[in-house]
């Protein structure tokens, strides 16, 4: 494993500790930004025939579809044959492509 050098900046460390001390003494207010996000619902599993339908709607070969999805061709074929099921990011990406077939060609 390659080691990565980390640059140590003592001034940043001292400044952070001093700010923490001022906050603890009630002399300085620290701010924290928060953001509320609405997360999308989990994607329901996509059946093999649905994957074939998505690819055919895009009018591309299995090899081209695999390349657009950035997965090995054998993986895409396994999805279409039902031997494997897409999960995680691949499942989310297929769901997006199902809803908007041209999204991969726009990227």
C-alpha positions in Angstrom: 0.0 0.0 0.0 1.3 3.4 -0.9 1.9 5.8 1.9 0.6 9.3 1.6 2.4 12.2 3.2 0.2 14.4 5.4 1.2 18.0 5.8 1.1 19.2 9.4 0.1 22.8 9.9 0.7 23.9 13.5 -1.0 27.3 13.0 -4.2 25.7 12.0 -4.2 23.3 14.9 -3.4 26.1 17.4 -6.1 28.3 15.9 -8.7 25.5 16.2 -7.8 24.8 19.8 -7.9 28.5 20.7 -11.4 28.8 19.0 -12.6 25.8 21.0 -11.3 27.3 24.2 -13.1 30.6 23.5 -16.3 28.7 22.8 -16.0 26.6 26.0 -15.5 29.9 27.9 -18.6 31.3 26.3 -16.7 34.0 24.5 -17.3 32.8 21.0 -20.2 31.0 19.3 -19.4 28.2 16.9 -21.7 27.8 14.0 -22.7 24.6 12.3 -24.5 24.6 9.0 -27.1 21.9 8.5 -29.1 21.0 5.5 -32.2 18.9 5.3 -32.5 16.6 2.4 -35.4 14.5 1.2 -33.9 11.1 0.3 -35.3 9.1 -2.6 -37.2 6.0 -1.8 -35.3 2.7 -2.1 -35.4 1.3 -5.6 -37.4 -1.9 -6.1 -35.5 -4.8 -7.7 -35.6 -4.7 -11.5 -36.4 -8.0 -13.3 -34.3 -9.4 -16.1 -37.0 -8.7 -18.7 -37.2 -5.1 -17.6 -33.4 -4.6 -18.1 -33.8 -6.0 -21.6 -36.7 -3.7 -22.2 -34.6 -0.7 -21.0 -31.8 -1.6 -23.3 -34.0 -2.2 -26.3 -35.8 1.1 -25.7 -32.4 2.7 -26.0 -31.8 0.7 -29.2 -28.2 -0.3 -28.2 -26.4 -3.7 -28.0 -25.5 -5.4 -24.8 -21.9 -4.3 -25.2 -22.8 -0.7 -25.7 -25.3 -0.8 -22.8 -22.7 -2.3 -20.5 -20.3 0.4 -21.5 -22.8 3.2 -20.8 -23.5 1.7 -17.4 -19.7 1.3 -16.8 -20.1 -2.4 -16.0 -18.5 -5.5 -17.6 -20.4 -6.9 -20.5 -20.6 -10.3 -18.7 -22.4 -8.5 -15.8 -24.9 -6.9 -18.0 -25.6 -10.2 -19.8 -26.0 -11.9 -16.4 -28.6 -9.3 -15.4 -30.5 -9.9 -18.6 -30.4 -13.7 -18.2 -31.5 -13.5 -14.6 -28.4 -15.1 -13.2 -27.5 -12.0 -11.2 -29.4 -9.0 -10.0 -28.2 -5.4 -10.0 -27.8 -3.9 -6.6 -26.7 -0.7 -5.0 -25.6 2.1 -7.3 -26.1 -0.1 -10.4 -29.8 -0.6 -9.4 -30.3 3.1 -8.8 -28.6 3.9 -12.2 -30.9 1.4 -14.0 -33.9 3.0 -12.3 -32.8 6.4 -13.6 -32.3 5.1 -17.1 -35.7 3.4 -17.0 -37.3 6.8 -16.2 -35.1 8.8 -18.5 -33.5 6.6 -21.2 -31.3 9.4 -22.7 -29.7 10.3 -19.4 -26.5 8.3 -20.1 -26.1 9.7 -23.5 -26.2 13.3 -22.1 -23.3 12.7 -19.8 
